[in-house]
Amino acid sequence: MRLHASILCAALLAAGPALAQDAKSERHAKMKAAHEQARKACEGRKGEEARECMRREMCAQAADPKACNERAAKIRESHEKIRKACEGKKADEARQCMQKQACADTRDPAACEARLKERSARREKIREACKGKAGDELKACIEQHRAQK
């Protein structure tokens, strides 16, 4: 009996990372489907109207819509505060100000800023790689480069 339990435990430990990856992939697929559904519902809208529509549609699909709306409002307030703090700055100076402001209230501002700079560099690399592409070709290029990490 103990031998069977040991084998079962070993099999579960070996499968652990694969099971976690499957769960992550499943969550990613669900989120992607929800985003696509929201995008279709908000098609034709632009600017603030489109952003508000996407937020409303995504929160409507959430497990707890009220909590989702509260988080969205908190994020919106935070962005507004950051935008006001960096008002009047241009290009790189504005980007650096936004990063510093966004990370100011975190536990480790230096690590936060490093992550944001890394993400910014990754986005710039994708922009360069996909320059001149449009539509489905652009979408495929972006997905391909995101998958590479």
N, C-alpha and C positions, 0 to 999 in steps of 0.2 A: 504494500500500500504506500509506504513512504517513497519508494522508487517512483511510483506513478505521480505522486504529488511533486517530487523533485523535478521530474521531466515536465510536468505541467507548468510549474513555476518558471523553469528555464525557458520554455516556449513562450510564455507570456512576457517575460523580460526581453526576449529577443524580438518579439512582435511589438513591444511598446512604442518605439519610435515610429514604426510604420503606421500603427493605429493613430498616433497623435497627428501624423502627417495627413492621414485620411480625414480626420476630424477637421483639421485646418483647411484642407482642400474643400470639404463639404461646406464649411462656413463661408469660405471665399466664394464658392459657386452660388450659395444662397444670396449673399450680399450683391453679387454681380447681377443676378436675376432681378432682385428688388430694385437695384439702381436702373436697370434697363426698363423695367415696368414704369418707374417714376419718370424716367426720361421721355418715354412715349407719351405719358399723361401730360407732360409739360411742354411738349413739342410746340414750336412756334412762339414761345414766350422768350423775352430777352431781358438781360440785366437783372435788376432787383426782383422783378416779377418772376423770372425763371428760378432764381435762387430760392425765393419764398415758396414757390410751387414744389420744387424738389424737396425742400425741408419738410413741407406738409405731407407730401406723398411718402417719403421715406419713414417719417415718424408714424404715419398711419399704418404702415406695415410692421412696425416694431412690436416686440412682445409687450412692452409697456409704453404706449404712445405718450402718456402724460410725462413720464420721466424723460423720454426722448425730447419732447418739446422744451422741457426745463433745461436740459443739457444744451440744446441748440440756442436758447435764449442767453444762457450764461456765456457760451462761446461767442455769440454775436456781440454781447457787451464787452467782452475781453478784446475782441478785434477792434471795436470802436475806440476803446481806451488806447490801444497800441497805435492805431491810425492817427489819433489826435496827438499823441506824444511825438510822433515822427513827422508831423505835418510840415511841409515846406522843404523837406530834404529831398534830394534827387538821387536817382540811380543807386550806386553802391553804398553811399552814405545812408540812404533810406533803408536799403536792405539790411545793413548792419544794425541800424537803429531798431528795426522791426524785430530782428533776431534777439537783440539784447533785451528789449522790452518783453518779448514773448517768454523769455527764459528767466526774467527777473524774479518771479515768485516761485520758481521750482526749487526742489531740495538741493540740486546740484546745477547751478546756472552754467558753469563751464562745460559740463558734459552735455547739457541741453544745447548750448550754442554749437558745440562740436558736431552733434547729431544733425542740427539744422544746416550747418555748412556742408556736411557730407551729402545730405539730401539735395541741397541746392546744386552741388557739383554733379550729382548723378542726373538730375533733371537737365542740366546744361549739356551734359554728354549725350543724352537721348535727343535733345533738340538738334544738336549738331549732326548726329547720325541720321535723323529723319527729316532733315531740312529738304524742302522742295517736294515733299510728298503730301498728298491730300486724301481725304475720304477714307475708304477701307484700307488703302495702302498705308496711309499714315497710322491708322489704328493698329494694323498688324505690326508695323515697324516698332511702335511704342511698346506693344505687348511683348514682342521678341526681346527688346532691350531690357525691359523690366524683369523678365524671367532670368536674364543672365546675372543680375546683381553682381 
